[in-house]
Amino acid sequence: MNNIAKNIFLMGIAAVFIFLFIAIAPAQEGEKGTKDKKVKIASEVKEIQGEISWIDDKHIAIVYNRDPEKGVENEIMLPIDESIRLEHKKSLSEMVPGDTVRIKYQQDIEEDREGNKSESRKAAVISFVKPAVKKPVTALPAESEETLSLKGLKGE
């Protein structure tokens, strides 16, 4: 009888630990979810104009400031999705690097529970302003007699 009582006691303790584990696990999971959750603290619509430096169906990058003397360019890349609105063009494929565009985009600033801030941007409207400037094609200099061929000299 002593062994039976001992086994029942151990099974009771095991059951208590199992119930505690089941109750604590979802609570910890909930804390993880709220810990990583971000709260939007600021949202504003901004506008920028510049020259397209790169474009595909998911992103557009434009150079909005150039300083040739210092050799500095300021560039911004914005994500694009199917909700993008185009003005003065029918599709993104009609726009090429070098074209000037004006972009209205949404900028959101979020903060997590620990005070870490993050920014996200998304293009909303792309307005075509003017096409790329065509650069004149310069003629290649004629080959001079002094130019060596790729074969090298005969004596080598």
C-alpha positions in Angstrom: 0.0 0.0 0.0 2.9 2.2 0.6 4.0 1.9 -3.0 0.5 2.7 -4.3 0.2 5.8 -2.3 3.7 6.9 -3.4 2.8 6.4 -7.1 -0.5 8.3 -6.7 1.4 11.2 -5.0 4.0 11.3 -7.8 1.3 11.2 -10.5 -0.5 14.1 -8.8 2.7 16.2 -8.7 3.3 15.3 -12.4 -0.3 16.4 -13.2 0.3 19.7 -11.4 3.5 20.4 -13.4 1.7 19.6 -16.7 -1.2 21.9 -15.9 1.3 24.7 -14.9 3.2 24.2 -18.2 0.0 24.3 -20.2 -1.1 27.6 -18.5 2.3 29.3 -18.7 3.2 28.5 -22.3 0.4 30.6 -24.0 1.0 33.5 -21.6 4.7 33.6 -22.7 3.7 33.4 -26.3 1.4 36.4 -25.9 4.2 38.4 -24.3 6.5 37.7 -27.3 3.8 38.8 -29.7 3.2 42.1 -28.0 6.9 42.7 -27.4 7.6 42.8 -31.1 4.4 44.7 -32.0 5.0 48.2 -33.4 2.8 51.2 -33.0 2.5 53.8 -35.7 3.5 57.2 -34.2 3.7 59.3 -37.3 2.4 59.2 -40.9 2.7 61.8 -43.6 2.6 62.1 -47.3 5.7 63.5 -48.9 6.6 64.5 -52.4 10.0 64.4 -54.2 11.1 65.1 -57.8 14.1 63.8 -59.6 15.6 61.6 -62.3 14.9 57.9 -62.4 18.1 56.0 -61.8 16.5 52.5 -61.7 13.0 51.1 -62.1 11.3 47.7 -62.1 7.8 46.5 -61.2 8.5 46.5 -57.5 10.8 49.5 -56.9 11.8 52.9 -58.2 15.0 54.8 -57.4 15.4 58.5 -58.2 18.3 60.9 -57.8 16.8 64.0 -56.3 19.9 66.1 -55.7 23.3 66.3 -57.5 26.4 68.3 -56.6 28.9 67.7 -59.5 31.6 69.8 -57.8 31.6 67.5 -54.7 30.7 64.4 -56.7 27.7 63.7 -54.5 24.2 62.4 -55.4 21.3 61.9 -53.1 19.0 59.0 -54.1 15.9 57.4 -52.7 14.4 54.0 -53.4 10.7 53.5 -52.9 8.7 50.3 -53.1 5.9 50.1 -55.7 2.9 47.8 -55.7 -0.2 47.3 -57.9 -2.0 50.1 -56.2 0.4 52.7 -57.6 -1.3 55.5 -59.6 0.5 56.9 -62.7 0.0 60.3 -64.2 0.9 61.2 -67.8 1.9 57.6 -68.6 -0.1 54.4 -68.9 2.4 51.9 -67.5 5.7 51.7 -65.6 7.3 50.1 -68.7 7.0 53.5 -70.5 9.4 55.1 -68.0 13.1 54.6 -68.3 16.2 55.7 -66.3 16.9 59.4 -67.1 13.2 60.4 -67.1 12.2 63.1 -64.6 9.3 62.2 -62.3 7.6 63.6 -59.3 6.6 61.0 -56.7 4.1 61.3 -53.8 4.9 58.7 -51.1 3.6 57.6 -47.7 6.1 57.7 -44.9 5.2 55.9 -41.7 7.3 56.0 -38.5 6.7 53.1 -36.0 7.9 52.5 -32.5 8.1 49.2 -30.6 7.6 48.8 -26.8 11.4 49.3 -26.2 11.4 52.7 -27.9 13.1 51.6 -31.2 11.9 53.5 -34.2 11.7 52.4 -37.8 10.6 54.1 -41.0 8.8 52.7 -43.9 8.0 54.3 -47.2 5.7 53.4 -50.1 5.2 55.2 -53.4 1.5 56.2 -54.0 1.6 58.4 -57.2 4.2 58.7 -59.9 3.8 61.7 -62.2 5.9 61.8 -65.4 7.5 65.2 -65.8 9.8 65.0 -68.8 11.7 62.4 -70.8 15.4 61.6 -70.5 17.8 64.0 -72.2 19.2 62.2 -75.3 23.0 62.4 -75.3 24.6 62.9 -78.7 26.4 59.9 -80.0 30.1 60.6 -80.5 32.1 59.0 -83.2 34.8 56.6 -82.0 38.4 57.7 -82.9 39.8 56.0 -85.9 42.4 53.3 -85.2 45.9 54.7 -85.5 48.7 52.7 -87.0 50.5 52.7 -83.7 47.7 50.6 -82.0 48.8 47.1 -81.4 46.5 44.2 -82.3 45.4 41.7 -79.6 47.9 39.2 -81.1 50.9 41.2 -79.9 54.2 41.6 -81.7 55.5 38.9 -84.1 58.8 38.5 -82.3 57.1 37.5 -79.0 
